[in-house]
Amino acid sequence: QVQLVESGGGLVQPGGSLRLSCAASGVIFSIYAMGWYRQAPGKQRELVARLTSGGSTNYADSVKGRFTISRDNAKNTVALQMNSLKPEDTAVYYCMTRILGRDYWGQGTQVTVSS
């Protein structure tokens, strides 16, 4: 059974940083792409960053240069380092992977950027 568990969210001031982590279990983690998505109130869920098993990355234009996705295959974790946070980054952040055509999601972690 695939499980994804996010952690690391919280309240941060504009310009601050947070590091989100997602721990995966029940899956051969290293062979699948992993992604971070977010959903703000009243908005659709959107892709923030994606990292393939081969190390290729893609980012939403709104976070390029500020966010970095990385993975540790030995620990079955994927992280999202978020710097220079803005109020518009406020959202619930979800970890996701797709295995044999099925999407698996974590429960989400709240990130609030406010002074």
PyMOL CGO cylinders between C-alpha atoms (Angstrom):
from pymol import cmd
from pymol.cgo import CYLINDER

trace = [
    CYLINDER, 0.00, 0.00, 0.00, 1.47, 3.31, -1.10, 0.3, 1, 1, 1, 1, 1, 1,
    CYLINDER, 1.47, 3.31, -1.10, 1.53, 6.02, 1.52, 0.3, 1, 1, 1, 1, 1, 1,
    CYLINDER, 1.53, 6.02, 1.52, 2.81, 9.57, 1.27, 0.3, 1, 1, 1, 1, 1, 1,
    CYLINDER, 2.81, 9.57, 1.27, 3.13, 11.72, 4.39, 0.3, 1, 1, 1, 1, 1, 1,
    CYLINDER, 3.13, 11.72, 4.39, 4.03, 15.41, 4.21, 0.3, 1, 1, 1, 1, 1, 1,
    CYLINDER, 4.03, 15.41, 4.21, 5.53, 17.51, 6.97, 0.3, 1, 1, 1, 1, 1, 1,
    CYLINDER, 5.53, 17.51, 6.97, 7.20, 20.86, 7.46, 0.3, 1, 1, 1, 1, 1, 1,
    CYLINDER, 7.20, 20.86, 7.46, 4.41, 23.33, 6.83, 0.3, 1, 1, 1, 1, 1, 1,
    CYLINDER, 4.41, 23.33, 6.83, 3.65, 26.28, 9.04, 0.3, 1, 1, 1, 1, 1, 1,
    CYLINDER, 3.65, 26.28, 9.04, 3.37, 30.03, 9.34, 0.3, 1, 1, 1, 1, 1, 1,
    CYLINDER, 3.37, 30.03, 9.34, 6.19, 32.15, 7.94, 0.3, 1, 1, 1, 1, 1, 1,
    CYLINDER, 6.19, 32.15, 7.94, 6.67, 35.83, 7.23, 0.3, 1, 1, 1, 1, 1, 1,
    CYLINDER, 6.67, 35.83, 7.23, 7.04, 37.11, 3.67, 0.3, 1, 1, 1, 1, 1, 1,
    CYLINDER, 7.04, 37.11, 3.67, 10.62, 36.63, 2.52, 0.3, 1, 1, 1, 1, 1, 1,
    CYLINDER, 10.62, 36.63, 2.52, 11.11, 33.67, 4.82, 0.3, 1, 1, 1, 1, 1, 1,
    CYLINDER, 11.11, 33.67, 4.82, 11.85, 30.03, 4.07, 0.3, 1, 1, 1, 1, 1, 1,
    CYLINDER, 11.85, 30.03, 4.07, 10.31, 26.65, 4.75, 0.3, 1, 1, 1, 1, 1, 1,
    CYLINDER, 10.31, 26.65, 4.75, 11.35, 23.13, 3.89, 0.3, 1, 1, 1, 1, 1, 1,
    CYLINDER, 11.35, 23.13, 3.89, 8.65, 20.58, 3.19, 0.3, 1, 1, 1, 1, 1, 1,
    CYLINDER, 8.65, 20.58, 3.19, 9.32, 16.87, 3.30, 0.3, 1, 1, 1, 1, 1, 1,
    CYLINDER, 9.32, 16.87, 3.30, 7.36, 13.90, 1.98, 0.3, 1, 1, 1, 1, 1, 1,
    CYLINDER, 7.36, 13.90, 1.98, 8.04, 10.38, 3.20, 0.3, 1, 1, 1, 1, 1, 1,
    CYLINDER, 8.04, 10.38, 3.20, 6.98, 7.54, 0.94, 0.3, 1, 1, 1, 1, 1, 1,
    CYLINDER, 6.98, 7.54, 0.94, 6.29, 3.93, 1.87, 0.3, 1, 1, 1, 1, 1, 1,
    CYLINDER, 6.29, 3.93, 1.87, 4.97, 0.90, 0.07, 0.3, 1, 1, 1, 1, 1, 1,
    CYLINDER, 4.97, 0.90, 0.07, 6.66, 1.81, -3.20, 0.3, 1, 1, 1, 1, 1, 1,
    CYLINDER, 6.66, 1.81, -3.20, 10.01, 1.36, -4.89, 0.3, 1, 1, 1, 1, 1, 1,
    CYLINDER, 10.01, 1.36, -4.89, 10.55, 5.05, -4.51, 0.3, 1, 1, 1, 1, 1, 1,
    CYLINDER, 10.55, 5.05, -4.51, 13.55, 5.54, -6.72, 0.3, 1, 1, 1, 1, 1, 1,
    CYLINDER, 13.55, 5.54, -6.72, 11.92, 4.55, -10.01, 0.3, 1, 1, 1, 1, 1, 1,
    CYLINDER, 11.92, 4.55, -10.01, 9.02, 7.00, -9.98, 0.3, 1, 1, 1, 1, 1, 1,
    CYLINDER, 9.02, 7.00, -9.98, 8.69, 10.70, -10.55, 0.3, 1, 1, 1, 1, 1, 1,
    CYLINDER, 8.69, 10.70, -10.55, 7.58, 12.72, -7.56, 0.3, 1, 1, 1, 1, 1, 1,
    CYLINDER, 7.58, 12.72, -7.56, 5.77, 16.01, -7.49, 0.3, 1, 1, 1, 1, 1, 1,
    CYLINDER, 5.77, 16.01, -7.49, 4.65, 18.78, -5.21, 0.3, 1, 1, 1, 1, 1, 1,
    CYLINDER, 4.65, 18.78, -5.21, 1.29, 20.43, -5.83, 0.3, 1, 1, 1, 1, 1, 1,
    CYLINDER, 1.29, 20.43, -5.83, -0.57, 23.13, -3.97, 0.3, 1, 1, 1, 1, 1, 1,
    CYLINDER, -0.57, 23.13, -3.97, -4.12, 24.31, -3.63, 0.3, 1, 1, 1, 1, 1, 1,
    CYLINDER, -4.12, 24.31, -3.63, -5.09, 27.72, -2.36, 0.3, 1, 1, 1, 1, 1, 1,
    CYLINDER, -5.09, 27.72, -2.36, -8.62, 28.48, -1.14, 0.3, 1, 1, 1, 1, 1, 1,
    CYLINDER, -8.62, 28.48, -1.14, -11.00, 28.86, -4.05, 0.3, 1, 1, 1, 1, 1, 1,
    CYLINDER, -11.00, 28.86, -4.05, -8.39, 27.80, -6.59, 0.3, 1, 1, 1, 1, 1, 1,
    CYLINDER, -8.39, 27.80, -6.59, -7.57, 24.64, -8.48, 0.3, 1, 1, 1, 1, 1, 1,
    CYLINDER, -7.57, 24.64, -8.48, -4.73, 22.41, -7.42, 0.3, 1, 1, 1, 1, 1, 1,
    CYLINDER, -4.73, 22.41, -7.42, -1.61, 23.26, -9.39, 0.3, 1, 1, 1, 1, 1, 1,
    CYLINDER, -1.61, 23.26, -9.39, 1.77, 21.70, -10.01, 0.3, 1, 1, 1, 1, 1, 1,
    CYLINDER, 1.77, 21.70, -10.01, 4.57, 23.41, -8.10, 0.3, 1, 1, 1, 1, 1, 1,
    CYLINDER, 4.57, 23.41, -8.10, 7.56, 21.20, -8.89, 0.3, 1, 1, 1, 1, 1, 1,
    CYLINDER, 7.56, 21.20, -8.89, 8.28, 17.78, -10.32, 0.3, 1, 1, 1, 1, 1, 1,
    CYLINDER, 8.28, 17.78, -10.32, 11.35, 15.57, -10.18, 0.3, 1, 1, 1, 1, 1, 1,
    CYLINDER, 11.35, 15.57, -10.18, 11.80, 12.48, -12.33, 0.3, 1, 1, 1, 1, 1, 1,
    CYLINDER, 11.80, 12.48, -12.33, 13.69, 9.36, -11.35, 0.3, 1, 1, 1, 1, 1, 1,
    CYLINDER, 13.69, 9.36, -11.35, 16.44, 10.50, -13.69, 0.3, 1, 1, 1, 1, 1, 1,
    CYLINDER, 16.44, 10.50, -13.69, 16.81, 13.84, -11.97, 0.3, 1, 1, 1, 1, 1, 1,
    CYLINDER, 16.81, 13.84, -11.97, 14.99, 16.10, -14.42, 0.3, 1, 1, 1, 1, 1, 1,
    CYLINDER, 14.99, 16.10, -14.42, 13.00, 18.89, -12.85, 0.3, 1, 1, 1, 1, 1, 1,
    CYLINDER, 13.00, 18.89, -12.85, 10.28, 21.29, -13.86, 0.3, 1, 1, 1, 1, 1, 1,
    CYLINDER, 10.28, 21.29, -13.86, 8.79, 24.14, -11.88, 0.3, 1, 1, 1, 1, 1, 1,
    CYLINDER, 8.79, 24.14, -11.88, 5.79, 26.40, -12.08, 0.3, 1, 1, 1, 1, 1, 1,
    CYLINDER, 5.79, 26.40, -12.08, 6.83, 29.78, -13.45, 0.3, 1, 1, 1, 1, 1, 1,
    CYLINDER, 6.83, 29.78, -13.45, 5.66, 31.42, -10.23, 0.3, 1, 1, 1, 1, 1, 1,
    CYLINDER, 5.66, 31.42, -10.23, 8.23, 29.54, -8.11, 0.3, 1, 1, 1, 1, 1, 1,
    CYLINDER, 8.23, 29.54, -8.11, 11.24, 29.31, -10.45, 0.3, 1, 1, 1, 1, 1, 1,
    CYLINDER, 11.24, 29.31, -10.45, 14.37, 30.55, -8.76, 0.3, 1, 1, 1, 1, 1, 1,
    CYLINDER, 14.37, 30.55, -8.76, 12.76, 30.39, -5.31, 0.3, 1, 1, 1, 1, 1, 1,
    CYLINDER, 12.76, 30.39, -5.31, 11.79, 26.73, -4.81, 0.3, 1, 1, 1, 1, 1, 1,
    CYLINDER, 11.79, 26.73, -4.81, 13.95, 23.63, -5.18, 0.3, 1, 1, 1, 1, 1, 1,
    CYLINDER, 13.95, 23.63, -5.18, 12.77, 20.03, -5.28, 0.3, 1, 1, 1, 1, 1, 1,
    CYLINDER, 12.77, 20.03, -5.28, 15.10, 17.22, -4.29, 0.3, 1, 1, 1, 1, 1, 1,
    CYLINDER, 15.10, 17.22, -4.29, 14.92, 13.57, -3.35, 0.3, 1, 1, 1, 1, 1, 1,
    CYLINDER, 14.92, 13.57, -3.35, 16.80, 11.14, -1.15, 0.3, 1, 1, 1, 1, 1, 1,
    CYLINDER, 16.80, 11.14, -1.15, 16.22, 7.65, -2.53, 0.3, 1, 1, 1, 1, 1, 1,
    CYLINDER, 16.22, 7.65, -2.53, 17.96, 6.01, 0.40, 0.3, 1, 1, 1, 1, 1, 1,
    CYLINDER, 17.96, 6.01, 0.40, 15.45, 7.58, 2.80, 0.3, 1, 1, 1, 1, 1, 1,
    CYLINDER, 15.45, 7.58, 2.80, 12.45, 7.45, 0.45, 0.3, 1, 1, 1, 1, 1, 1,
    CYLINDER, 12.45, 7.45, 0.45, 11.86, 11.16, 0.85, 0.3, 1, 1, 1, 1, 1, 1,
    CYLINDER, 11.86, 11.16, 0.85, 11.31, 14.12, -1.44, 0.3, 1, 1, 1, 1, 1, 1,
    CYLINDER, 11.31, 14.12, -1.44, 11.76, 17.67, -0.22, 0.3, 1, 1, 1, 1, 1, 1,
    CYLINDER, 11.76, 17.67, -0.22, 10.68, 21.11, -1.36, 0.3, 1, 1, 1, 1, 1, 1,
    CYLINDER, 10.68, 21.11, -1.36, 12.91, 23.95, -0.23, 0.3, 1, 1, 1, 1, 1, 1,
    CYLINDER, 12.91, 23.95, -0.23, 10.94, 27.19, -0.43, 0.3, 1, 1, 1, 1, 1, 1,
    CYLINDER, 10.94, 27.19, -0.43, 12.78, 30.50, -0.19, 0.3, 1, 1, 1, 1, 1, 1,
    CYLINDER, 12.78, 30.50, -0.19, 11.68, 34.12, -0.58, 0.3, 1, 1, 1, 1, 1, 1,
    CYLINDER, 11.68, 34.12, -0.58, 8.14, 33.12, 0.25, 0.3, 1, 1, 1, 1, 1, 1,
    CYLINDER, 8.14, 33.12, 0.25, 5.30, 35.40, -0.77, 0.3, 1, 1, 1, 1, 1, 1,
    CYLINDER, 5.30, 35.40, -0.77, 1.74, 35.69, 0.54, 0.3, 1, 1, 1, 1, 1, 1,
    CYLINDER, 1.74, 35.69, 0.54, 0.53, 34.17, -2.73, 0.3, 1, 1, 1, 1, 1, 1,
    CYLINDER, 0.53, 34.17, -2.73, 2.41, 30.98, -1.87, 0.3, 1, 1, 1, 1, 1, 1,
    CYLINDER, 2.41, 30.98, -1.87, -0.13, 30.37, 0.88, 0.3, 1, 1, 1, 1, 1, 1,
    CYLINDER, -0.13, 30.37, 0.88, -1.80, 27.02, 0.19, 0.3, 1, 1, 1, 1, 1, 1,
    CYLINDER, -1.80, 27.02, 0.19, -2.06, 23.41, 1.21, 0.3, 1, 1, 1, 1, 1, 1,
    CYLINDER, -2.06, 23.41, 1.21, 0.91, 21.59, -0.30, 0.3, 1, 1, 1, 1, 1, 1,
    CYLINDER, 0.91, 21.59, -0.30, 0.59, 17.98, -1.43, 0.3, 1, 1, 1, 1, 1, 1,
    CYLINDER, 0.59, 17.98, -1.43, 3.10, 15.34, -2.38, 0.3, 1, 1, 1, 1, 1, 1,
    CYLINDER, 3.10, 15.34, -2.38, 2.12, 13.13, -5.31, 0.3, 1, 1, 1, 1, 1, 1,
    CYLINDER, 2.12, 13.13, -5.31, 3.34, 10.23, -7.37, 0.3, 1, 1, 1, 1, 1, 1,
    CYLINDER, 3.34, 10.23, -7.37, 1.84, 8.26, -10.24, 0.3, 1, 1, 1, 1, 1, 1,
    CYLINDER, 1.84, 8.26, -10.24, 2.27, 4.51, -10.34, 0.3, 1, 1, 1, 1, 1, 1,
    CYLINDER, 2.27, 4.51, -10.34, 0.92, 2.43, -13.24, 0.3, 1, 1, 1, 1, 1, 1,
    CYLINDER, 0.92, 2.43, -13.24, -1.55, 5.14, -14.14, 0.3, 1, 1, 1, 1, 1, 1,
    CYLINDER, -1.55, 5.14, -14.14, -2.86, 5.72, -10.62, 0.3, 1, 1, 1, 1, 1, 1,
    CYLINDER, -2.86, 5.72, -10.62, -2.20, 8.92, -8.69, 0.3, 1, 1, 1, 1, 1, 1,
    CYLINDER, -2.20, 8.92, -8.69, -1.27, 8.76, -5.02, 0.3, 1, 1, 1, 1, 1, 1,
    CYLINDER, -1.27, 8.76, -5.02, -1.51, 11.83, -2.79, 0.3, 1, 1, 1, 1, 1, 1,
    CYLINDER, -1.51, 11.83, -2.79, -0.45, 12.72, 0.70, 0.3, 1, 1, 1, 1, 1, 1,
    CYLINDER, -0.45, 12.72, 0.70, -2.80, 14.37, 3.17, 0.3, 1, 1, 1, 1, 1, 1,
    CYLINDER, -2.80, 14.37, 3.17, -1.28, 17.80, 2.60, 0.3, 1, 1, 1, 1, 1, 1,
    CYLINDER, -1.28, 17.80, 2.60, 0.50, 20.32, 4.78, 0.3, 1, 1, 1, 1, 1, 1,
    CYLINDER, 0.50, 20.32, 4.78, -0.58, 23.94, 5.26, 0.3, 1, 1, 1, 1, 1, 1,
    CYLINDER, -0.58, 23.94, 5.26, 1.80, 26.74, 4.35, 0.3, 1, 1, 1, 1, 1, 1,
    CYLINDER, 1.80, 26.74, 4.35, 0.77, 30.24, 5.37, 0.3, 1, 1, 1, 1, 1, 1,
    CYLINDER, 0.77, 30.24, 5.37, 2.84, 33.27, 4.41, 0.3, 1, 1, 1, 1, 1, 1,
    CYLINDER, 2.84, 33.27, 4.41, 1.75, 36.30, 6.35, 0.3, 1, 1, 1, 1, 1, 1,
    CYLINDER, 1.75, 36.30, 6.35, 3.12, 39.12, 8.44, 0.3, 1, 1, 1, 1, 1, 1,
]
cmd.load_cgo(trace, "trace")
